[in-house]
Amino acid sequence: MSIIENKIAAPEPVQGTPKASGQLDDLLTLMARLRADCPWDKKQSNHSLIPYAIEEAYELGEAVQSDDDEDIKGELGDVLLQVVFHCQMYAEQGRFDMGDVITTLQEKLIRRHPHVFEAESLEDDVAVKARWDEIKAEEQQAREARGKPKRRLDNTKAGSALMQAQDVQKQASKLGFDWEGVAGAFEKLEEEISELKAELTENSKTDKSKEADKYDISKANIREIEKELGDCMFALVNVARKLNLDAETATLTCVHKFKSRFGYIEEHLAAAGKRLEDSDITEMDALWEAAKRYERSS
């Protein structure tokens, strides 16, 4: 990496077949090679990688819970790949490179640990956390001085989309932007579902030769449909909040339940000498109902 005429230069692609050296510079040049020669890597953008970064963070969490060293190393590597991938693309745009990211991180760590690097004395982790928050507030003031004013909802929690949606609704509610009860949240959910259906009808061709609710969205405005679907998800999270339920936990419970029931289907098909691919929806649906009965009886 180098700076030429005050512009960031992306790493040069490594030639030939690289070796796994364990060195950061070699990883950066390997990433440059992938961006140059791999059709999938070439196609990506910083925005297209967002779902992968989130997914890898969750998979790292699962690996740490499993306490398997090989899994943990693999998932840490996948998280690092996201950092390297983003840095490569920003360097290609002439904006910044890995060195800038590392320097920014180092400066932040030094700035937020005066009790380590300066004469400041803090007694315990509670005092450290309080001082950390003070320093973050000072950093926010510096951002505002650079023309980036803080808005009231800027401090909502980072996390999955469901977690962010529920927290931003909670913060807005504290400022008086909310319905009094769950009825208003349900009405909004129904309104958003109606708007999604209308968007599907307006922007897609209904195939009259098939089922009435079968849509051909090959020529639809996918971005508009995505927005309406997002509104439905957001409204449903609001229902969860008004019921004092956590949307993330509820969804994870549903995912676990789905996987368990589908595993029941797979196991019973295997016991009958069949594969999922050899079954049909009627047979699988019957086993799904059997799985539900099994859950209720256990």
C-alpha positions as CSV (number, residue, x, y, z in Angstrom):
1,M,0.0,0.0,0.0
2,S,1.2,3.5,-0.8
3,I,0.1,7.0,-1.2
4,I,0.7,8.6,-4.6
5,E,0.0,12.3,-5.1
6,N,-2.1,12.3,-1.9
7,K,-4.2,9.5,-3.3
8,I,-4.6,6.0,-1.8
9,A,-3.3,3.2,-4.0
10,A,-4.8,-0.2,-3.7
11,P,-2.4,-3.2,-3.1
12,E,-1.0,-4.8,-6.3
13,P,-2.4,-8.3,-7.0
14,V,-0.1,-11.2,-6.1
15,Q,1.0,-13.2,-9.2
16,G,1.1,-16.9,-9.4
17,T,-0.3,-19.2,-6.7
18,P,0.1,-17.6,-3.3
19,K,1.2,-19.3,-0.1
20,A,-0.6,-19.1,3.2
21,S,2.1,-17.1,5.0
22,G,0.2,-15.7,8.0
23,Q,1.3,-12.1,7.0
24,L,-1.2,-9.3,6.7
25,D,0.5,-7.8,3.6
26,D,0.3,-11.1,1.8
27,L,-3.4,-11.3,2.7
28,L,-4.0,-7.8,1.2
29,T,-2.3,-8.7,-2.0
30,L,-4.2,-11.9,-2.2
31,M,-7.4,-10.0,-1.8
32,A,-6.3,-7.7,-4.6
33,R,-5.8,-10.7,-6.9
34,L,-9.2,-12.0,-6.1
35,R,-10.7,-8.6,-7.0
36,A,-8.8,-8.7,-10.2
37,D,-9.5,-12.3,-11.4
38,C,-12.5,-13.7,-9.6
39,P,-15.9,-12.9,-11.3
40,W,-17.8,-13.0,-8.0
41,D,-15.3,-10.9,-6.1
42,K,-15.2,-8.3,-8.9
43,K,-18.9,-7.9,-8.9
44,Q,-19.2,-7.0,-5.2
45,S,-19.6,-3.6,-3.7
46,N,-19.3,-2.2,-0.1
47,H,-23.1,-2.3,0.1
48,S,-23.5,-5.8,-1.3
49,L,-21.2,-7.1,1.4
50,I,-23.2,-5.8,4.3
51,P,-25.3,-9.0,4.8
52,Y,-22.2,-11.2,4.7
53,A,-20.5,-9.1,7.4
54,I,-23.5,-9.4,9.6
55,E,-23.7,-13.2,9.0
56,E,-20.0,-13.7,9.7
57,A,-20.3,-11.9,13.0
58,Y,-23.2,-14.2,14.1
59,E,-21.3,-17.3,13.0
60,L,-18.3,-16.2,15.0
61,G,-20.5,-15.9,18.0
62,E,-21.8,-19.5,17.5
63,A,-18.2,-20.7,17.0
64,V,-17.1,-19.1,20.3
65,Q,-20.0,-20.8,22.0
66,S,-19.0,-24.2,20.6
67,D,-15.4,-23.7,21.9
68,D,-13.9,-25.5,19.0
69,D,-10.6,-24.0,18.0
70,E,-10.8,-24.9,14.4
71,D,-14.2,-23.5,14.0
72,I,-13.2,-20.3,15.9
73,K,-10.1,-19.8,13.7
74,G,-12.2,-20.3,10.6
75,E,-14.9,-17.8,11.7
76,L,-12.4,-15.2,12.9
77,G,-10.8,-15.5,9.4
78,D,-14.2,-15.0,7.8
79,V,-14.7,-11.8,9.8
80,L,-11.2,-10.6,8.9
81,L,-12.0,-11.3,5.3
82,Q,-14.9,-8.8,5.5
83,V,-12.5,-6.1,6.8
84,V,-9.9,-6.9,4.2
85,F,-12.5,-7.0,1.4
86,H,-14.0,-3.6,2.4
87,C,-10.5,-2.0,2.7
88,Q,-9.5,-3.3,-0.8
89,M,-12.6,-1.7,-2.4
90,Y,-12.2,1.6,-0.5
91,A,-8.6,1.7,-1.5
92,E,-9.6,1.1,-5.2
93,Q,-11.9,4.2,-4.8
94,G,-8.9,6.2,-3.5
95,R,-10.6,6.8,-0.1
96,F,-8.5,5.0,2.5
97,D,-6.7,1.7,3.0
98,M,-6.0,-0.9,5.7
99,G,-3.2,1.2,7.2
100,D,-5.7,4.0,7.7
101,V,-8.2,1.7,9.4
102,I,-5.5,0.2,11.7
103,T,-4.2,3.7,12.6
104,T,-7.8,4.9,13.4
105,L,-8.3,1.9,15.6
106,Q,-5.0,2.4,17.4
107,E,-5.8,6.1,18.0
108,K,-9.2,5.2,19.4
109,L,-7.9,2.5,21.8
110,I,-5.2,4.8,23.1
111,R,-7.6,7.7,23.5
112,R,-10.2,5.6,25.3
113,H,-7.8,4.1,27.8
114,P,-6.2,7.0,29.6
115,H,-6.1,4.9,32.7
116,V,-3.6,2.6,30.9
117,F,-1.5,5.1,29.0
118,E,-1.8,8.2,31.1
119,A,-1.7,9.0,34.8
120,E,-5.4,8.6,35.2
121,S,-6.4,6.0,37.9
122,L,-9.7,4.1,37.7
123,E,-10.6,1.7,40.5
124,D,-12.7,-1.0,38.7
125,D,-14.4,-2.0,35.4
126,V,-17.5,0.2,36.3
127,A,-15.3,3.3,36.5
128,V,-13.6,2.3,33.3
129,K,-17.0,1.9,31.5
130,A,-18.1,5.3,32.9
131,R,-14.9,7.0,31.6
132,W,-15.3,5.2,28.3
133,D,-18.7,6.7,27.9
134,E,-17.4,10.2,28.8
135,I,-14.7,9.9,26.1
136,K,-17.3,8.7,23.5
137,A,-19.4,11.8,24.4
138,E,-16.3,14.0,23.8
139,E,-15.8,12.3,20.4
140,Q,-19.4,13.0,19.5
141,Q,-18.9,16.6,20.3
142,A,-15.8,16.6,18.0
143,R,-18.0,15.1,15.2
144,E,-20.6,17.7,15.7
145,A,-17.9,20.4,15.4
146,R,-17.0,18.8,12.0
147,G,-20.6,19.3,10.8
148,K,-22.1,16.0,11.8
149,P,-24.8,16.9,14.3
150,K,-26.2,14.2,16.6
151,R,-29.8,13.2,16.1
152,R,-32.0,11.9,18.9
153,L,-32.1,8.3,17.4
154,D,-28.4,8.0,16.7
155,N,-27.7,6.1,19.9
156,T,-29.9,3.1,19.1
157,K,-28.3,-0.2,19.6
158,A,-26.3,-1.9,16.9
159,G,-27.3,-5.5,16.1
160,S,-29.6,-7.4,13.8
161,A,-32.3,-5.6,11.9
162,L,-34.9,-6.8,14.4
163,M,-32.9,-5.6,17.3
164,Q,-32.3,-2.2,15.8
165,A,-36.0,-1.8,14.8
166,Q,-37.2,-2.6,18.3
167,D,-34.7,-0.2,19.9
168,V,-35.4,2.7,17.6
169,Q,-39.1,2.2,18.2
170,K,-38.4,2.2,22.0
171,Q,-36.4,5.4,21.7
172,A,-39.1,7.1,19.6
173,S,-41.7,6.1,22.1
174,K,-39.8,7.9,24.9
175,L,-40.1,11.0,22.8
176,G,-43.9,10.6,22.5
177,F,-43.9,9.1,19.0
178,D,-46.0,6.0,19.6
179,W,-49.5,4.5,19.9
180,E,-51.1,4.1,23.3
181,G,-51.8,0.4,23.0
182,V,-51.2,-2.6,20.8
183,A,-54.4,-2.0,18.7
184,G,-52.7,0.9,16.9
185,A,-49.7,-1.3,16.1
186,F,-51.9,-4.1,14.7
187,E,-53.7,-1.5,12.5
188,K,-50.4,-0.3,11.2
189,L,-49.3,-3.9,10.5
190,E,-52.5,-4.6,8.6
191,E,-52.1,-1.3,6.6
192,E,-48.5,-2.2,5.7
193,I,-49.5,-5.7,4.6
194,S,-52.2,-4.2,2.4
195,E,-49.6,-1.9,0.8
196,L,-47.3,-4.8,0.1
197,K,-50.1,-6.7,-1.6
198,A,-51.0,-3.6,-3.6
199,E,-47.3,-3.1,-4.7
200,L,-47.2,-6.8,-5.8
201,T,-50.4,-6.4,-7.8
202,E,-49.3,-3.1,-9.4
203,N,-45.7,-4.0,-10.2
204,S,-46.1,-7.6,-11.2
205,K,-48.0,-9.6,-13.7
206,T,-50.6,-12.0,-12.2
207,D,-50.5,-15.3,-14.1
208,K,-54.2,-16.0,-14.6
209,S,-53.5,-19.6,-15.7
210,K,-52.1,-20.4,-12.2
211,E,-53.3,-19.9,-8.7
212,A,-54.9,-16.6,-8.0
213,D,-52.2,-15.6,-5.5
214,K,-49.3,-16.6,-7.8
215,Y,-47.3,-13.6,-9.0
216,D,-44.8,-13.3,-11.7
217,I,-42.4,-10.7,-10.4
218,S,-39.8,-11.1,-13.1
219,K,-40.6,-7.5,-14.3
220,A,-41.6,-6.1,-11.0
221,N,-40.0,-3.1,-9.2
222,I,-38.1,-5.3,-6.7
223,R,-36.7,-2.3,-4.8
224,E,-40.3,-0.9,-4.1
225,I,-41.5,-4.4,-3.1
226,E,-38.5,-4.7,-0.8
227,K,-39.3,-1.4,0.9
228,E,-42.9,-2.4,1.4
229,L,-41.8,-5.8,2.9
230,G,-39.5,-3.9,5.2
231,D,-42.4,-1.8,6.4
232,C,-44.3,-4.9,7.2
233,M,-41.4,-6.3,9.2
234,F,-40.9,-3.1,11.1
235,A,-44.6,-2.9,11.9
236,L,-44.6,-6.5,13.2
237,V,-41.6,-5.7,15.4
238,N,-43.7,-2.8,16.8
239,V,-46.5,-5.3,17.7
240,A,-43.9,-7.4,19.6
241,R,-42.7,-4.3,21.5
242,K,-46.2,-3.3,22.5
243,L,-46.7,-6.9,23.8
244,N,-43.5,-6.5,25.8
245,L,-41.9,-9.3,23.8
246,D,-38.4,-9.3,22.2
247,A,-38.7,-9.6,18.4
248,E,-35.2,-11.1,18.1
249,T,-35.9,-13.8,20.7
250,A,-39.3,-14.6,19.2
251,T,-37.8,-15.0,15.7
252,L,-34.9,-17.1,16.9
253,T,-37.4,-19.3,18.7
254,C,-39.3,-19.7,15.5
255,V,-36.1,-20.6,13.6
256,H,-35.2,-23.2,16.2
257,K,-38.7,-24.6,16.0
258,F,-38.6,-24.8,12.2
259,K,-35.2,-26.5,12.1
260,S,-36.4,-29.0,14.7
261,R,-39.6,-29.9,12.8
262,F,-37.8,-30.1,9.5
263,G,-35.2,-32.4,11.2
264,Y,-38.2,-34.6,12.3
265,I,-39.3,-34.8,8.7
266,E,-35.8,-35.7,7.5
267,E,-35.3,-38.4,10.2
268,H,-38.7,-40.1,9.6
269,L,-38.1,-40.1,5.8
270,A,-34.7,-41.6,6.4
271,A,-36.2,-44.3,8.6
272,A,-38.5,-45.2,5.7
273,G,-35.5,-45.4,3.4
274,K,-36.3,-42.2,1.6
275,R,-34.6,-38.8,1.0
276,L,-36.1,-35.4,1.1
277,E,-35.5,-35.1,-2.6
278,D,-37.6,-38.2,-3.2
279,S,-40.6,-36.9,-1.1
280,D,-43.3,-34.4,-2.1
281,I,-45.0,-31.6,-0.3
282,T,-48.0,-33.7,0.7
283,E,-45.8,-36.3,2.5
284,M,-43.6,-33.6,4.1
285,D,-46.6,-31.6,5.3
286,A,-48.1,-34.7,6.9
287,L,-44.8,-35.3,8.8
288,W,-44.7,-31.6,9.7
289,E,-48.1,-31.9,11.4
290,A,-46.8,-35.1,13.1
291,A,-43.8,-33.1,14.4
292,K,-46.2,-30.5,15.8
293,R,-48.2,-33.2,17.6
294,Y,-44.9,-34.7,18.9
295,E,-43.9,-31.3,20.3
296,R,-47.2,-30.9,22.2
297,S,-47.0,-34.4,23.7
298,S,-43.3,-34.1,24.8
